[in-house]
Amino acid sequence: MDTTILQQLTGEFFGTVILIYIGNSVVAGNVLNKTKSFNTGWLHITLGWGLAVTMAIYSVGWLSPAHLNPAVTLGMAVAGQIEWILVIPYIVVQILGGFLGAVLVWIHYYPHFKETENEEAILSVFSTAPAISRKRWNLISETFATGFLVYALLAFTQGEFTEGLNPVIVGLLILTIGLSLGGTTGYAINPARDLGPRIAHQLMPIANKGQSNWEYSWIPVLGPFIGSIIGGIGFLIVTSIG
């Protein structure tokens, strides 16, 4: 394998590990019993996820484009920003990174899982669930939010930020999406963020866990992929007009 491609895959893998370790940990701190940050709320979670994205990008941005998200990778390919041959390898390592990141969260908060009997709360550490279960509308929420994410990321490539500031801007974008659009489904907007940790939830001997809710699992995968295509095509349309 070309060393440049290997470097990029390494960046995407470890970047996603960092993303999930930090991001899912802020959820764990909110919902697991006897943590110092228990029940601190949605604002804490959305701020934590925005910072998780920023820190993950800073950590591996020198190795890869730091997509850390299969939907972003697909959207970038649709818009011609990366080669199609990289899409599948990127997605595979991102999902594997999501799995490992979730394992680290489990280890980090191990005693607190034993203190928590709420199966839904435990699952929420690993994967998303809708506030109101209406699959059609849940799918629309994930599609629209990811479409906006991908379009915005592509639009950012058309301007110039102060050197080194881009990860902060992307983190603010994630914070914006979480605060404004995340209340319906928990804003997965990233198949690796949901699928990798959901597999970890299924496989690991987590204390007091219940079912992994595979009935819902396709929505935070398919919705972001559809949204990424829409966002990529939308960007191409806007730039062709401009």
Backbone hydrogen bonds, N-H to C=O, Kabsch-Sander energy under -0.5 kcal/mol:
donor,donor_aa,acceptor,acceptor_aa,energy
6,L,2,D,-2.4
7,Q,3,T,-2.3
8,Q,4,T,-2.1
9,L,5,I,-2.6
10,T,6,L,-2.4
11,G,7,Q,-2.3
12,E,8,Q,-2.5
13,F,9,L,-2.4
14,F,10,T,-2.6
15,G,11,G,-2.4
16,T,12,E,-1.7
17,V,13,F,-2.1
18,I,14,F,-2.4
19,L,15,G,-2.5
20,I,16,T,-2.5
21,Y,17,V,-2.6
22,I,18,I,-2.5
23,G,19,L,-2.9
24,N,20,I,-2.2
25,S,20,I,-0.5
25,S,21,Y,-0.7
26,V,22,I,-1.3
27,V,23,G,-1.0
28,A,24,N,-2.4
29,G,25,S,-2.6
30,N,26,V,-0.9
30,N,27,V,-0.6
31,V,27,V,-2.1
32,L,28,A,-2.3
35,T,32,L,-1.0
38,F,35,T,-1.2
39,N,30,N,-3.0
40,T,37,S,-1.3
45,I,41,G,-1.7
46,T,42,W,-2.8
47,L,43,L,-2.5
48,G,44,H,-2.5
49,W,45,I,-2.4
50,G,46,T,-2.1
51,L,47,L,-2.4
52,A,48,G,-2.2
53,V,49,W,-2.2
54,T,50,G,-1.9
55,M,51,L,-2.9
56,A,52,A,-2.3
57,I,53,V,-2.3
58,Y,54,T,-2.3
59,S,55,M,-2.0
60,V,56,A,-1.4
61,G,57,I,-2.2
63,L,60,V,-2.5
64,S,60,V,-1.8
73,T,69,N,-2.3
74,L,70,P,-2.5
75,G,71,A,-2.6
76,M,72,V,-2.6
77,A,73,T,-1.9
78,V,74,L,-2.5
79,A,75,G,-1.9
80,G,77,A,-1.4
81,Q,76,M,-3.4
82,I,76,M,-0.7
86,L,83,E,-1.6
87,V,84,W,-1.4
88,I,84,W,-0.5
90,Y,86,L,-2.4
91,I,87,V,-2.5
92,V,88,I,-2.6
93,V,89,P,-2.2
94,Q,90,Y,-2.3
95,I,91,I,-2.3
96,L,92,V,-2.3
97,G,93,V,-2.3
98,G,94,Q,-2.2
99,F,95,I,-2.0
100,L,96,L,-2.3
101,G,97,G,-2.7
102,A,98,G,-1.8
103,V,99,F,-1.9
104,L,100,L,-2.1
105,V,101,G,-1.7
106,W,102,A,-2.3
107,I,103,V,-2.3
108,H,104,L,-2.8
109,Y,105,V,-2.4
110,Y,107,I,-1.2
112,H,109,Y,-1.2
113,F,109,Y,-1.3
113,F,110,Y,-0.6
114,K,110,Y,-1.1
115,E,111,P,-0.8
116,T,113,F,-1.1
117,E,115,E,-0.5
119,E,117,E,-0.8
122,I,118,N,-2.0
123,L,119,E,-2.4
124,S,120,E,-2.1
125,V,121,A,-0.8
125,V,122,I,-1.0
126,F,122,I,-0.5
126,F,123,L,-1.5
127,S,123,L,-2.7
131,A,184,T,-3.1
132,I,184,T,-0.6
134,R,132,I,-1.3
137,W,134,R,-0.5
138,N,134,R,-3.0
139,L,135,K,-2.6
140,I,136,R,-1.9
141,S,137,W,-2.4
142,E,138,N,-2.2
143,T,139,L,-2.5
144,F,140,I,-3.0
145,A,141,S,-2.4
146,T,142,E,-2.0
147,G,143,T,-2.4
148,F,144,F,-2.3
149,L,145,A,-2.1
150,V,146,T,-2.8
151,Y,147,G,-2.4
152,A,148,F,-2.7
153,L,149,L,-2.5
154,L,150,V,-2.3
155,A,151,Y,-2.6
156,F,152,A,-2.2
157,T,153,L,-0.7
157,T,154,L,-0.9
158,Q,155,A,-1.8
159,G,156,F,-1.2
165,L,162,T,-2.5
168,V,165,L,-1.0
169,I,165,L,-1.7
170,V,166,N,-2.4
171,G,167,P,-2.1
172,L,168,V,-2.3
173,L,169,I,-1.9
174,I,170,V,-2.2
175,L,171,G,-2.3
176,T,172,L,-2.5
177,I,173,L,-2.4
178,G,174,I,-2.6
179,L,175,L,-2.6
180,S,176,T,-2.5
181,L,177,I,-2.8
182,G,177,I,-1.0
182,G,178,G,-0.8
184,T,181,L,-0.7
186,G,182,G,-2.2
193,R,190,N,-0.7
194,D,190,N,-1.2
195,L,191,P,-3.2
196,G,191,P,-0.5
196,G,192,A,-0.6
198,R,194,D,-1.8
199,I,195,L,-2.4
200,A,196,G,-1.9
201,H,197,P,-2.6
202,Q,198,R,-2.1
203,L,199,I,-2.2
204,M,200,A,-2.7
206,I,204,M,-2.1
209,K,206,I,-1.4
216,Y,213,N,-1.1
217,S,213,N,-0.8
219,I,216,Y,-2.0
221,V,218,W,-0.8
222,L,218,W,-3.3
223,G,219,I,-2.2
225,F,221,V,-1.6
226,I,222,L,-2.8
227,G,223,G,-2.9
228,S,224,P,-2.5
229,I,225,F,-1.7
230,I,226,I,-2.2
231,G,227,G,-3.0
232,G,228,S,-2.5
233,I,229,I,-2.7
234,G,230,I,-2.8
235,F,231,G,-2.0
236,L,232,G,-1.9
237,I,233,I,-2.4
238,V,234,G,-2.4
239,T,235,F,-2.7
240,S,236,L,-1.9
241,I,237,I,-1.7
242,G,238,V,-2.5
